[in-house]
């Protein structure tokens, strides 16, 4: 394998948002041996830096489920595929007509900024973040967005994602990466797989030479594209069923590190 791609939350990162010393050591060995490393996450760019500070490997990061590829060496977005403003407006209009009580937020500039409608619930860790703030429904639609975030009260994540996906069929991609009932919407054709395939091509790496790790439905396109797609032991049942392999251990117990140690014999 010439390239290792990994999701973060629920995969590489533990519940307390830390990366274990064993995992850090495994990725340092990969880097030192010349294996390319790509972080592939639903996280916005503003959430990437704590992982970089722990992992200490200058890996590209595919953020916002494939909408933005970030290079930490230059602090630049080297590729982006946002929802254009007209598509964003159409998506919101369809969902407002279909889903009672729906509220929205958008990730902009790869997730360097988030804007949300007043009724959209924001996590306590971001309530006072300088890059996060409320706006009117009209202001929400004035610029392209890396992701549209959709909520409508308490929902079953799988069922609500299917409902949103059906409503936006042919217009945009819908997925989810948590148990909170929030749906993440990207531009049509934009997934973790589409962005990872582009990175692999730029490094002259074939899909057969890629191993990818993930745990949630937003990881499915990447896991099925990679030559070896590995689901976490703690992963969503649908992800474990679709993967070519499953780790012995969860993200809490160094599942990725243990798997890499066996595959690369270090």
Secondary structure, DSSP 8 states (H G I E B T S, - for coil): --EEEE--BTTTB-TTS---HHHHHHHHHHHHTT-EEEEE-SS-GGGTHHHHHHH----EEEEGGGTEEEETTTTEEEEE--B-HHHHHHHHHHHHHHSTT-EEEEEEGGGTEEEE-TTS---TTTTT-TTEEE--HHHHTSS-BSEEEEE-SS--HHHHHHHHHHHTTTTEEEE--SSS--EEEEETT-SHHHHHHHHHHHTT--GGGEEEEE-SGGGHHHHHHSSEEEE-TTS-HHHHHHSSEE-SS-GGGTHHHHHHHHHHT-
